[in-house]
Amino acid sequence: MNSKAKTNRRQRIRYIIRTKLRGTAQKPRLSVFRSNNDIYVQLIDDNNGQTLAAASSVDKDIKAQKGTKSEKSKLVGQAIAKKADELGLKEIVFDRSGYLYHGRVKAVADGAREAGLKF
């Protein structure tokens, strides 16, 4: 499967997921974007079209850590959970953005769950 077909497939899956998921101010959507080297997550309130918090593997404290991309992804999940806790949020809706729930995407979810977020 070439990269254009993979991209189109992920885009179709992403649109299907987004029709079913909706983030609110009390239960925001945790959106994941995965590049080849880094991973980015955002807590999004879809009603107001606002990003409440964000974390990524390019943040100074996470980038300074040694480890694999999966280990850093877990740290990103813990970082976003900490920021959500500061905002008083305990529950979220997980949006995997068309990626398989495997590897780095799963590591983000596991890190967020361990830090206290409920999906």
C-alpha positions as CSV (number, residue, x, y, z in Angstrom):
1,M,0.0,0.0,0.0
2,N,1.6,3.3,-1.1
3,S,1.7,6.3,1.2
4,K,-1.0,8.2,-0.7
5,A,-3.5,5.3,-0.2
6,K,-2.5,5.1,3.5
7,T,-3.1,8.8,3.9
8,N,-6.5,8.6,2.2
9,R,-7.5,5.6,4.2
10,R,-6.6,7.4,7.5
11,Q,-8.5,10.5,6.4
12,R,-11.7,8.5,5.7
13,I,-11.4,6.7,9.1
14,R,-10.7,10.1,10.8
15,Y,-13.9,11.6,9.3
16,I,-16.0,8.6,10.5
17,I,-14.5,8.9,14.0
18,R,-15.1,12.7,14.1
19,T,-18.8,12.3,13.3
20,K,-19.2,10.1,16.4
21,L,-17.0,12.0,18.9
22,R,-17.7,15.4,20.3
23,G,-15.7,17.2,23.0
24,T,-17.3,19.6,25.5
25,A,-15.9,21.9,28.1
26,Q,-16.6,19.3,30.8
27,K,-15.5,16.3,28.8
28,P,-13.0,17.5,26.1
29,R,-11.7,15.5,23.1
30,L,-8.1,14.3,23.4
31,S,-6.9,14.4,19.8
32,V,-3.6,12.7,18.8
33,F,-1.3,13.5,15.9
34,R,1.6,11.3,15.2
35,S,4.4,12.3,12.9
36,N,7.4,10.2,12.0
37,N,9.5,11.5,14.9
38,D,7.2,13.2,17.4
39,I,3.7,12.9,18.9
40,Y,1.3,15.8,19.7
41,V,-1.9,15.8,21.8
42,Q,-4.5,18.4,22.4
43,L,-7.6,18.7,24.7
44,I,-10.3,20.3,22.5
45,D,-13.6,21.8,23.3
46,D,-15.6,21.4,20.1
47,N,-18.6,23.4,21.2
48,N,-16.4,26.6,21.4
49,G,-13.8,25.5,18.9
50,Q,-11.1,26.0,21.5
51,T,-7.9,24.1,22.5
52,L,-7.8,23.8,26.3
53,A,-4.4,22.3,26.7
54,A,-1.6,20.7,24.6
55,A,1.5,18.6,25.1
56,S,4.0,17.1,22.7
57,S,7.3,15.2,22.6
58,V,9.0,18.4,21.5
59,D,8.4,20.0,24.9
60,K,11.7,20.7,26.7
61,D,11.2,18.3,29.7
62,I,10.1,15.4,27.5
63,K,12.7,16.0,24.7
64,A,15.4,15.9,27.4
65,Q,14.5,12.4,28.4
66,K,16.2,9.4,27.0
67,G,14.2,6.6,25.6
68,T,12.2,5.2,22.6
69,K,9.4,7.1,20.9
70,S,6.9,4.9,22.7
71,E,8.4,5.7,26.1
72,K,8.3,9.4,25.2
73,S,4.7,9.0,24.1
74,K,3.8,7.7,27.5
75,L,5.4,10.8,29.0
76,V,3.3,13.0,26.7
77,G,0.1,11.2,28.0
78,Q,1.1,11.8,31.6
79,A,1.9,15.5,30.8
80,I,-1.5,16.1,29.2
81,A,-3.2,14.3,32.1
82,K,-1.4,16.7,34.5
83,K,-2.5,19.7,32.5
84,A,-6.1,18.4,32.5
85,D,-6.0,17.9,36.2
86,E,-4.9,21.6,36.6
87,L,-7.9,22.6,34.6
88,G,-10.2,20.4,36.8
89,L,-10.9,17.8,34.1
90,K,-11.2,14.2,35.0
91,E,-12.9,12.6,32.0
92,I,-12.1,12.9,28.3
93,V,-13.1,11.5,24.9
94,F,-10.2,9.8,23.1
95,D,-9.8,10.6,19.4
96,R,-7.1,8.5,17.8
97,S,-7.4,10.5,14.5
98,G,-7.6,7.5,12.3
99,Y,-4.4,5.8,13.6
100,L,-4.5,2.3,14.8
101,Y,-4.8,1.9,18.6
102,H,-1.4,0.4,18.8
103,G,2.2,1.5,19.6
104,R,2.6,5.2,20.3
105,V,-1.1,6.0,20.2
106,K,-1.7,3.3,22.8
107,A,1.2,4.5,24.9
108,V,-0.3,8.0,25.1
109,A,-3.6,6.6,26.2
110,D,-1.9,4.3,28.8
111,G,0.1,7.3,30.2
112,A,-3.0,9.4,30.5
113,R,-4.9,6.7,32.2
114,E,-2.1,6.0,34.7
115,A,-2.0,9.7,35.5
116,G,-5.7,9.7,36.4
117,L,-7.7,10.5,33.3
118,K,-10.9,8.5,32.6
119,F,-11.9,7.7,29.0
